[in-house]
Amino acid sequence: MLTKRIIPCLDIKDGKTVKGVKFQELRAAGDPVELAARYAATGADELVFLDISATEEKRKTLASLVERVAAAINIPFTVGGGVSSVEDAYQLLKHGADKVAINSAAVRRPELINELASAFGNQCVVVAIDARLLNDRWTVHLVGGKQPTSNELLTWAKEAEQRGAGELLFTSMDHDGTKNGFANEALATLSETVNVPIIASGGAGTVSHFEKVFIEGKADAALAASVFHFNEIDIQTLKTRLHTKGIPMRR
């Protein structure tokens, strides 16, 4: 059985780590380089860096900051925000990213997924999906959750996989920052719909939430931010607890 992964997430705005609730009310959460180094040293399996305002501000991800974070860690590193071309992705990979996450640009021009997979391999392509439950339908949103689309979660996830996504990062906007648990029902359905790994995001608050997202949500990885940034949950302790529950973890 494949081991499950614990992934801290650095949401970056104006070069600083921030965290909000349901994509709103952002507050400072620490220096990204210092946080990254701490996570790499304390058992994180991977790290995700999302420049959350790059698309809205119509600019590229902060490559110099990506390079500084990459130099401070020795774990797989995914970077996203403002990526809309093969050249954008190349610049991030050149500055130390191992994988590139795409979101709004992929919905607007799905061929981008094919292009990135062809250029760098499926293993480098993470398609991030932000969705909210509206009228009993998981609706995909763009631009940091500000813009609803006509895309439905499962349909878009299948297309992303078919086009070459190596992983899907699904964030439930309804659960983000609430610390009330992940969207396990939707995650389980998503896991049964596609054959690529699913990274669950949105709602982590306790150790039991992580246990449930792996067992009930059938996620391959769990991503969280504030519980790690503010030292509410220690990553190594979390992994040990999950291991004792029979969940296969990287040691």
C-alpha positions in Angstrom: 0.0 0.0 0.0 1.3 3.5 -0.9 2.1 5.6 2.1 0.1 8.7 2.9 1.6 12.2 2.8 1.4 15.2 5.1 1.9 18.4 3.2 2.2 21.9 4.8 1.0 24.7 2.5 2.5 28.2 2.3 -0.1 30.6 0.9 2.0 33.6 -0.2 0.8 37.2 -0.6 3.2 40.2 -1.0 6.1 37.8 -0.2 4.7 36.7 3.2 2.9 33.7 4.4 -0.8 34.3 5.1 -3.8 32.3 6.1 -7.5 33.0 6.0 -10.9 31.4 6.5 -12.9 30.4 3.4 -10.4 32.4 1.3 -11.1 35.6 3.3 -9.8 37.5 6.3 -6.1 36.8 5.6 -3.6 37.2 8.5 0.1 36.9 8.7 1.5 33.5 9.5 5.3 33.8 9.4 8.3 34.0 7.1 8.0 31.5 4.3 11.7 30.5 4.2 11.8 29.9 8.0 8.6 28.0 7.9 9.7 25.8 5.0 13.0 24.9 6.7 11.1 24.0 9.9 8.7 21.8 8.1 11.5 20.0 6.2 13.3 19.4 9.5 10.2 18.1 11.4 8.9 15.4 9.1 6.8 17.0 6.3 6.7 14.8 3.3 6.3 17.6 0.8 5.8 21.3 0.7 3.3 23.4 -1.4 3.9 27.1 -2.1 0.9 29.0 -3.6 1.3 32.7 -4.6 -2.4 33.3 -4.1 -2.6 36.8 -5.5 -0.5 36.3 -8.7 -3.4 35.5 -11.0 -5.6 38.3 -9.7 -2.7 40.8 -10.0 -1.9 39.4 -13.4 1.8 38.7 -12.6 4.1 35.7 -12.4 5.0 33.8 -9.2 7.8 35.3 -7.1 10.7 33.2 -8.6 13.4 34.7 -6.2 11.3 33.7 -3.2 10.8 30.2 -4.7 14.5 29.9 -5.0 15.1 30.8 -1.4 12.6 28.4 -0.1 13.9 25.6 -2.4 17.4 26.2 -1.0 16.1 25.7 2.6 14.4 22.3 2.1 15.2 18.8 1.0 11.7 17.5 0.3 9.5 17.6 -2.9 8.4 21.2 -3.6 5.3 22.2 -5.5 4.8 25.8 -6.6 1.8 27.5 -8.1 0.3 30.9 -8.8 0.1 32.8 -12.1 1.4 29.9 -14.2 -0.1 30.2 -17.7 2.5 28.8 -20.0 5.3 26.2 -20.4 7.8 29.0 -20.0 6.2 30.1 -16.7 6.5 26.5 -15.4 10.1 26.2 -16.7 11.1 29.3 -14.7 9.7 27.8 -11.5 11.3 24.4 -12.1 14.6 26.2 -12.9 14.4 28.1 -9.6 13.9 24.9 -7.5 10.3 23.6 -7.8 9.9 19.9 -8.4 6.2 20.2 -9.5 4.1 23.1 -10.8 0.5 23.7 -9.7 -2.0 25.2 -12.1 -5.5 26.4 -11.5 -7.3 29.3 -13.2 -5.2 29.2 -16.3 -5.9 25.5 -16.8 -9.7 26.0 -16.6 -9.5 28.9 -19.0 -7.3 27.0 -21.4 -7.3 23.3 -20.7 -4.7 22.6 -23.3 -2.1 24.0 -20.9 -2.3 20.7 -19.0 -1.4 18.8 -22.1 1.5 21.2 -22.9 3.0 21.0 -19.4 2.7 17.2 -19.3 4.3 16.9 -22.7 7.2 19.3 -21.7 7.9 18.1 -18.2 6.1 14.8 -17.6 2.8 14.1 -15.8 4.6 13.8 -12.5 5.4 17.5 -12.6 1.8 18.7 -13.2 -0.5 19.3 -10.3 -4.0 20.6 -11.2 -5.4 22.6 -8.2 -9.2 22.8 -8.0 -11.0 25.2 -5.7 -14.7 24.3 -5.4 -17.7 25.3 -3.3 -21.0 23.4 -2.9 -23.7 25.6 -4.5 -27.2 24.2 -5.0 -25.9 20.6 -4.3 -23.3 21.0 -7.0 -19.5 21.3 -6.4 -18.8 24.4 -8.5 -15.2 25.2 -9.5 -14.0 28.7 -8.7 -11.1 30.7 -10.2 -8.9 33.7 -9.1 -8.4 32.7 -5.5 -12.0 31.6 -5.2 -13.5 34.9 -6.4 -14.9 33.8 -9.7 -17.4 30.9 -10.0 -17.4 28.9 -13.3 -19.8 26.5 -15.0 -17.4 23.7 -14.3 -18.4 20.9 -12.0 -15.7 19.3 -9.8 -15.9 15.7 -11.0 -16.2 16.5 -14.7 -13.3 18.9 -14.6 -11.2 16.5 -12.5 -11.7 13.7 -15.1 -10.7 16.1 -17.9 -7.6 17.2 -16.0 -6.5 13.6 -15.5 -7.1 12.8 -19.2 -5.1 15.8 -20.3 -2.1 14.7 -18.2 -2.4 15.9 -14.6 -0.2 13.8 -12.4 -2.1 14.8 -9.2 -5.1 16.8 -8.2 -5.2 19.3 -5.3 -8.8 19.7 -4.2 -9.6 22.5 -1.8 -13.1 22.8 -0.4 -13.7 26.5 -0.1 -16.5 25.8 2.4 -14.1 24.0 4.7 -11.0 26.2 4.2 -9.6 27.5 7.5 -12.7 26.4 9.5 -10.8 23.6 11.3 -14.0 21.5 11.2 -12.7 18.6 9.1 -12.2 17.9 5.5 -14.9 17.5 2.8 -14.6 13.7 3.1 -17.7 12.7 1.2 -16.6 14.7 -1.9 -13.1 13.5 -1.6 -14.1 9.9 -1.5 -16.3 10.4 -4.6 -13.4 12.2 -6.3 -11.0 9.4 -5.4 -13.3 6.9 -7.0 -13.7 9.0 -10.1 -10.0 9.5 -11.1 -7.0 7.3 -11.0 -4.4 9.9 -10.0 -3.4 10.8 -6.4 -5.7 13.3 -4.6 -4.3 15.9 -2.2 -7.1 17.0 0.2 -7.1 20.6 1.4 -9.4 22.7 3.6 -10.6 22.0 7.1 -7.8 20.4 9.1 -8.1 21.2 12.8 -7.3 18.0 14.8 -5.4 14.8 14.4 -8.7 12.9 14.0 -9.5 15.1 10.9 -6.3 13.7 9.3 -7.3 10.2 10.2 -10.7 10.6 8.7 -9.5 12.2 5.5 -7.3 9.2 4.8 -9.9 6.5 5.8 -13.2 8.1 4.9 -12.0 10.6 2.3 -9.7 8.1 0.7 -7.1 10.9 0.1 -3.6 10.1 -0.8 -2.2 13.3 0.9 -3.5 15.8 3.4 -2.6 19.5 3.0 -2.9 22.0 5.9 -1.6 25.4 6.8 -2.7 27.2 10.0 -2.5 24.1 12.3 1.2 23.8 11.3 2.0 27.5 11.0 0.8 28.3 14.5 2.2 25.1 16.2 -1.2 23.6 16.9 -0.2 20.2 15.5 3.3 18.9 15.4 3.9 17.0 12.1 6.1 14.2 13.5 3.7 13.6 16.3 0.8 13.6 13.8 2.5 11.0 11.6 3.3 8.8 14.6 -0.4 8.9 15.8 -1.7 8.1 12.3 0.8 5.2 12.0 -0.6 3.8 15.3 -4.0 3.9 13.7 -2.9 1.7 10.9 -2.5 4.4 8.3 0.7 3.8 6.3 2.9 6.9 6.7 6.3 7.9 5.5 8.7 7.7 8.5 
